[in-house]
C-alpha cells in the first residue's frame, strides 16, 4: 500500500486494521447470505420454518431435537455451531466436500458449493460462536425413538390429504 493511500485512509478516520478487516467482513456477510438462501435454518434451527424465518440470528443453527423418520431410521439435524467449533476452516471444506448423510440432508448439494462459499459459511457460523447442545443420536430402524419426529415416508396418492392446488398471493 503506498504512502498516499495510507494518508488518505487515515485522514478519513480509517485505520489500517479496519481496512484489512473489510475482506473478512465481506466473507461473513456472504456466509450469512448462503445460510439464508440454502435453507440450512429450515432443519438446523428449531422453529425456523414454522415461524417463517422469524428467529433471531443468535438462535440459528443449534441443531434440532425433532427427527426425520424414514426407512433409514431417525436422523437429526446436527448443531452446526458446535460442529464447526470442532473443525478448522480447511477441515470444514473437506468435511463438506466429502459429506454423505442420511435424509433429508441434501449432502450432494454440499459437495457442489464452491470452496470460497464454504469458507464464508464457516466464517459466519464461527462468528456466531458455540451455542446449544448436541442433537440426539441417530436411531436405527426399529430402534426406540424418544423424541418427536417427522414421518418422512411418502404415502400413495389415494391416501394423500394434502392441498389439491397451490395459489399465489
N, C-alpha and C positions, 0 to 999 in steps of 0.2 A: 504494500500500500504506500503510495507516495505521500510526501510531507504535506502537500497542499490539501489532499483529500482528508488527511488526519486533522488538519487545522479546520477545515470546513465542518467536519463531523463534530469536533469539539466545540466549535463556535456555535453550533446549533444545539448544544446541550447533550450530544450523544457521547457515550463512552465507547471505547474500543470493545469492551466486553459485551455491551449491548449489541453492537454491530455484529460481532462474531456469533452471538446467540440467535440472530434472526433466522438462519437456516434451520436449526433445530426446531424453533418455534413453528416454522412453516411445516416441517415434517409432523409435528404433534397435531397441528390443525388438520393436516391431510389424514393422519391416523384416525382422528375423531370422525372425520367425514366418511372414511371407509367403514368404520364400525357401524355408523348410522345407516349407510345405504346397502350394506351387505346383509343386514338382518341379524347380526350377531346377538343383539339385545333381545330379539324375539324369544330365544330359548335361554340364553345365558344370564338374563336379568329377570328375576321374579316379578311378575305382574306387568311387564313392559307392554306386551301385545294387548293384554286385557285393558290396559289404561291408555291405549292409543299412543304409546311412546311418552306419556307424561310422567316420567320418572326422573328424579334428579340424577345428574351425571355421577354424583358421589355414590349412588347405589348401583351403578351399571356393572355388569359382567362378574357378579359374585356367585355365579352358579345357580342351580335351581334344584330344590328338593322334589319337584314334580318330575316323574319319569315318563318315558315313552315306552309303552309295552307293545311288543310285536313278536313274531316267530323267533327272533334273536334273543329274547328275554326282555329285561327292562334296563334301558340306558338313561343316564342322567347328564344334563349339560354341565360341563366342568366349570369350576370357578377359574376363569381366565386370569383374574388378578393374582391369585395365588400361584397358578401355573407359571405365569410369566416372571414372577419374582424368583422362581427357582431356575430360570434359564437366562443365559446371556442372549444378546440380540442375535448373534450368529447361530446359537442353538435354536432359537425360536424360528428363524428362517429355515433351518434344516428340518426341524420338527414339522413345520407346516408343509414343506415340500414333500415329505415322506409320510404324512399322516394317512392312516386308514382307520376309520372309526365306524361305530355302529350307527344305524339310522336313529334319528333323522338327520344327523350331522352330514352336511354336503362336503365331505372331506375332499372329494375330487375337484371341487372348485377352489379349495385352498391351494391345491397344487398348481393352479393356473395364475394365482396372484403374483405380481412381479415382486422381486426381492425388495425393491425400494418401497413398495406399498406395505409389504410385511414388516419392514423395518419401521415404517411410520406408525403402523398399528402397535408395534412393540413399544415405541417411544410414548405414544399416547397412554396405553394401558399402564406402563411403568410409572408414568406421571401420576396416575390415579392412586397408586400405592396399593398395598395389600388391604383386603377387607373381606369380611365374611368367613365362612367355614368351607371345608372340603365338601363337595357334593357327595350324596350317598354312593356307595359302591354298586357296580353293575350286578344285576340279579340274573342268573342264567335261566333258561326256560325251565319251568316247573319249580323254580325256587320261591321261597316265601317273600312276598312283597310287603314291606312295612310302611310304604309311603303312598301318597296319592300318585296316580299315573294317568296318562292319556292313552287310551286304547288306539294304537296306531296300525290297525288292521282294516283294510278296506272291506266293505260289505258288498253284496251283489246289488245291482241296480234296483231290483224289485223290492229290496228292503231299505233302500235309501229314503230318508225322511228329510233330506236337505232342501235347499232352495231349488225351485223349478226354473227360476231365471234370476239374472242379476241386473239390477238397474243402477245407473249412474245418477249422481245428484246433479 
